[in-house]
Amino acid sequence: MIHSAGLPAPLFDDSFRAGGPPRTAFSSELPTLRDLDWAALYAQLNENGVAVTEPLLSPEQCEEVISTYEDPALFRSTVVMQRHGLGRGTYKYYADPAAVPLVRALREQLYPPLAWMANQWAPLLNERAFPALLDRLLAECAANGQIRPTPLILRYGAGDYACLHQDVYGDIVFPLQITVMLARPGEDFTGGENVFVEQRPRSQSRAVVVKPQLGQAMIFPVRHRPVRGEHGFRRHPVRHGTSAVESGRRTTLGIIFHDAR
């Protein structure tokens, strides 16, 4: 069976209806994960190149994650973007995501259904499959010298923006990542839209602008996605960035699943 994006439709058993692949454990901190429609998110990802979830975090949980920004002990490095030609703004990598319960819970509990999605893509792209659990992926990363955690918190003020980029970090690259909106668009900040640019072979690039609301998350490719062409599936490279913030302060949480070298 083929769905509207031209990719094979998933087969779901009763265990998947609970919100993810079999044996996924859901923390009481994140009850909304139980209600996510992964079939619909997978279809949306294939159709648009990016999928937007229902809110994963409550307003109070968003504030809890934002509050970590001010604790230097939680971070392994701070990047001032304009110093590196990346845009303008600041982001910080967590030293140990497990030290922040909400970040740990999101990374661990979102990984299994995203691994399922990645493994639907793998044969279409002639790429490897990924383990079902995050700790196995991180063990692979560590064996390859990728030992630096990659979850990060990003803060943009007026005039700040992010250039188009990909978050690769090493030879082992999990193909999907997530960004969670922690601020209220239109109230805490204006502008600052999420921009995704898909490069299409022998055609003009395609831009998608996404405006998640407080607590919502975007699922999108790290490097590329499969798109059916005339002679089978092709890789469409995807880069992402952020347009300039017009006013206020915009804060997001980035969940990348592979670690960095």
C-alpha angles and dihedrals in degrees: 000000000000124000126212096280091057096250126121111274115242123249112227128197125199092271091061092058089071089072106277147013120318118295096017109153118216121209119228085232090069109036091155090073089072090065100048114121100223093180091057092044091051091050091047091050091052094044100046106016090242133057127206119209131208111264110300095186131044120233088259092052091049089054090048091056092044090054090062090068091077096053108086092189090070096060136073096198144359122217121204098201101208091060090064102037092252097123126268128305138059135269134181131207117220113240091213118007089197088068090067107060097205093048091047092048094049094048096046098041099041093049099074097056090042090050087053089053092046090051091053087057097044100081091043090057096036088241135135126277122240132229118263095238131056096229090062092052091049090050089055090049092050092050087053094050094259101129105139115101115238107199107116144177118227127202125190127182130190110316094014121129142158124239118230110277148143126239101225105141099172148349094294107068123174103213101226134055139177136223120195121203109229099176134062113255111225092018109048093026144355127217115013098119120178111248126199121187119196118197111217119199113251090356142081118283117260123226125204122190117203127191110191119188128228111310095004120127134213121218113202143153121277094210114350146339135218118258123180113245135177093279102034133290122341132196113248109195113224128198127183137204144148129256119231117290109236099197142350128017127304120200127183138172118228119205113195114173105204119068125236131252 
